[in-house]
Amino acid sequence: MRQALIAAALAAAAMGGASRAATPFDNGVYSPRTDAPALTAVRLSHTCVARSAVAVGYWTARYLATAKVGALRQCAVRTPAGLVCLIVSCS
C-alpha cells in the first residue's frame, strides 16, 4: 500500500501533477533574479596629519582611530629619537 502511494506521487510529479505551491522550492536567495542592492565602495573618509619639529606624517583611513595611529607612525619613522610627534589635524 505504501509503495503504491509513493509510486502514485512520483508519477503525478513526473507528469506535472504536483502544484508549485505544494512543493517547497528555494528560488535562490543569492540568485541574480532577486533585487539585491548594488555593492558600494568603501570610502576612506578620515585623514589625519601628525607633525614633529622635523617631520610630517599623513594617513587616510575609514576609522578615525586608524587614521590617527597611521599618521603618528608615518611621522615617527621620519623623526629622530628624542623628538615627539603630535596629531595636528584630522578631517
Secondary structure, DSSP 8 states (H G I E B T S, - for coil): -HHHHHHHHHHHHHTT-S-TTTS-----TT-TTS-----------EEEEEE-SS-EEEEEESSHHHHHHHHHHHHHHHS-TT---EEEEE-
